Amino acid sequence: MGNRLTTGQKNSYSFEQHRSLTVTQRQNFGNRELERNWTDLNVVRWRSHFQSTDVTTEPETNSNNTTAEQEKCYDPKDTTLIFVDGEDDHDFERNDFKSLRAKMSCGHTVTPMSLTNWCKHLLSQGEIGFVCGQPDCNVEWTYDEVWKMALLTPEEMEYFDKKMFSRAAKEFLDFKSCPGCKCSVVRSDVNNLRVCCVMCTAKTNVAFSFCWQCLEEWKGPSPYPDRCANEGCINKQQEILNTCPDITFESVRGVAGCPSVRVCPTCGLLLEHNRTKCKNMRCPRCKVEFCFVCLKLTEECLAQEKSSHYLCCPSGVAPRQTTIPVWQRK
């Protein structure tokens, strides 16, 4: 009984812990291979080489495990927070956290624990932005706001950082492992299959380049338009597009001769329709929705005369794709 903390003591402990993180956070974020401004996720700069372990997906942890750790609580004397009475809008698991409720920038309420759990859930779903979990609220919180309002511990900050780095690397970078040194290499020219590895070159003092397509040491003259001189060097994505069978939709009427695999017309991600529901798909990488049949953006497809989600497009079925689009990120 003597070891139990009162609510006031808990608040004080959490506040002192949070306040001590200010210097720690700046130290943690001051020396990164990934330089970024998380208030604008489009502003990212990367090094050309980084160890492949930097982008390895970490094992998932139980984001809602609140019994094994001290509950984080707001300091009632913190004048930078707006405290309100009522329900915790982000306590989706009904944990009934004891902390005071505070308003986020969008107006919805959180406690440090409910906000931490919700943001961990978003990261586990592959998101790198933190969006309010309330219906019809699409406000995206900045990382600074989440850090402050969730009272993130150093361990939680490290977890968030790794998850965000891993996801952002996969989404914003086109990287592969060098066949020589096994380091992850970023291709600067997306139209050139011949890529020089600066790590191998620096190590041996001899220029080393490999083929981005077959991942073998480059052979033949440069540049080749679609392959190097290695035997069997083919574009596997294009091969799938050329040989995949046609699809038979369960609910879309009047469609014949549509390939079962497409590449997203915006970012070039290889996608397969599951044959159910409507003909439109939302690309999981670039988030753009397009028609799987005519390959137009959904809005353009539906704007066509007599077009619908479940009917063949007036413009007909788009032929098999013969090129892989390169994502022109804005």
Secondary structure, DSSP 4 states (H G I P E B T S, - for coil): -TTPPPHHHHHHHHHHHHHHHHHHHHHHHHS-SSEE-TTSTT-EE--SEE-GGGGPPPPP--TT--SSSPPP---TT-TTS-EE-S--TT-TT-----SPEEE-TTS-EE-HHHHHHHHHHHHHTT--SEE--STT--PEEPHHHHHHHHT--HHHHHHHHHHHHHHHHHHH--EEE-TTT--EEE-S-TT--EEE-HHHHHHHSS--EEETTT-SB--SSS--SS--SSTT---HHHHHHHHPPBP--SS-BS--S-BSEEE-TTT--EEE--SSS-SEEE-TTT--EEETTT-SBHHHHHHSTT--TTB--TT-PPPPP-S-------
